[in-house]
Amino acid sequence: MLDRRDSPAPSFETERLTLRPHTLDDFAESAAMWADPEVTRHIIGRPSTQEEAWGRLHRYAGHWALLGFGYWVVREKASGRFVGEVGLADFRRAIEPSFDGAPEIGWALVPSAQGRGFGVEAVRAALAWSEARFGPIRIVCIIAPENTPSLRLANKCGFREIARTTYKGDPTIVFERG
């Protein structure tokens, strides 16, 4: 069982990136990313509305407040440019096989940041934080079978396929690490 005592959401840096908790000032860039069809096509299948992006921002804050883990804003250290978001969540997904109790890692990058290794760098940093905070635990992720870049990223970060299933009617692959 994870130690979910209240702790402030941390900020940290990697070689090229900064990861920090979201603030209201991040909303416009986050909403723009989630409204981009290229970003959302393999994640939710359609661009998000402003209302949906606003709800996502609140879920990020709620995860940190209630569970002691959550999502970070990812920025390029040299320029401060918004790169995307990465983090751990418990979305209580209605999926078989169930992975209740295991944090789910996720990531999304703006198109200009894709293919530059930022995703692997950010996911590895989030995993390292998780291991330092909770010890070695099982972490899962789900990826659409046609999302080749995310499949490669998961492989590079040590995830292995455990099931092929559907989620909300769409084919989905479940991966785990740990």
VENNOR-V560468 format. One record per residue. N is the residue number from 1. OMEGA is omega in whole degrees, -180 to 180 (* if undefined). D_CENTER is the distance of its C-alpha to the mean C-alpha in Angstrom with 1 decimal. Layout:
BEGIN
N:OMEGA:D_CENTER, N:OMEGA:D_CENTER
END
This chain:
BEGIN
1:180:20.7, 2:173:18.2, 3:-173:20.0, 4:177:18.5, 5:180:21.1, 6:172:20.4, 7:-179:19.4, 8:177:18.4, 9:-176:14.9, 10:169:15.4, 11:177:15.4, 12:-178:15.9, 13:168:16.6, 14:180:16.4, 15:-175:19.2, 16:-170:18.0, 17:165:15.2, 18:175:14.8, 19:-180:11.9, 20:177:13.0, 21:178:12.6, 22:169:13.0, 23:177:16.6, 24:180:18.5, 25:180:19.3, 26:-172:15.8, 27:-175:16.3, 28:-179:18.2, 29:178:16.0, 30:-180:12.8, 31:179:15.2, 32:178:16.6, 33:-177:13.5, 34:175:12.8, 35:-178:16.5, 36:-179:16.6, 37:179:17.6, 38:180:16.5, 39:-170:12.8, 40:-172:13.0, 41:-180:15.5, 42:-176:13.5, 43:179:10.8, 44:173:13.2, 45:-179:16.3, 46:177:17.5, 47:176:17.0, 48:173:16.0, 49:175:18.9, 50:180:19.2, 51:179:19.5, 52:178:16.3, 53:177:14.4, 54:177:16.4, 55:178:15.5, 56:179:11.7, 57:179:12.6, 58:177:14.7, 59:178:12.3, 60:-180:10.2, 61:180:13.6, 62:177:14.7, 63:180:12.2, 64:-176:13.5, 65:-173:17.0, 66:-172:17.3, 67:180:15.2, 68:173:15.0, 69:-178:11.3, 70:-177:8.5, 71:176:6.3, 72:165:8.2, 73:178:9.9, 74:179:10.5, 75:174:14.1, 76:-175:16.6, 77:-174:19.0, 78:-174:22.2, 79:-174:21.9, 80:-177:19.5, 81:176:18.1, 82:-179:14.8, 83:-178:12.6, 84:-178:9.2, 85:178:6.1, 86:176:3.6, 87:-180:4.0, 88:-178:5.9, 89:168:7.6, 90:-177:10.9, 91:-179:11.5, 92:-176:14.9, 93:173:14.7, 94:-175:18.2, 95:174:17.8, 96:0:20.2, 97:180:20.0, 98:171:18.5, 99:177:16.0, 100:179:16.7, 101:178:16.5, 102:176:13.9, 103:179:10.5, 104:178:7.8, 105:178:4.8, 106:-179:2.3, 107:173:3.3, 108:-179:6.5, 109:174:9.6, 110:-177:13.0, 111:-178:15.7, 112:180:17.7, 113:-177:15.1, 114:178:14.5, 115:-178:16.6, 116:180:17.2, 117:-180:15.2, 118:-179:12.8, 119:179:9.7, 120:-179:11.4, 121:-179:12.5, 122:-180:9.3, 123:178:7.8, 124:178:11.4, 125:178:11.6, 126:178:8.9, 127:178:10.7, 128:177:14.0, 129:-179:13.4, 130:-180:12.7, 131:177:15.8, 132:-177:17.8, 133:-172:17.1, 134:-173:17.4, 135:-180:19.1, 136:-180:18.4, 137:175:16.6, 138:175:15.3, 139:-178:11.6, 140:169:10.8, 141:175:8.7, 142:-176:10.4, 143:174:11.4, 144:-177:14.3, 145:-179:17.2, 146:-179:18.0, 147:-175:14.8, 148:179:16.4, 149:179:14.3, 150:176:11.1, 151:177:13.7, 152:-180:15.1, 153:180:12.0, 154:179:11.5, 155:180:15.2, 156:-178:15.4, 157:172:13.1, 158:178:15.4, 159:176:14.0, 160:-180:16.9, 161:176:17.5, 162:-180:19.0, 163:169:19.6, 164:-173:19.9, 165:171:20.0, 166:174:19.5, 167:-176:17.1, 168:175:18.7, 169:-178:21.3, 170:176:19.2, 171:-176:19.2, 172:175:16.1, 173:177:15.7, 174:178:14.4, 175:174:13.7, 176:179:14.0, 177:177:14.5, 178:*:16.9
END
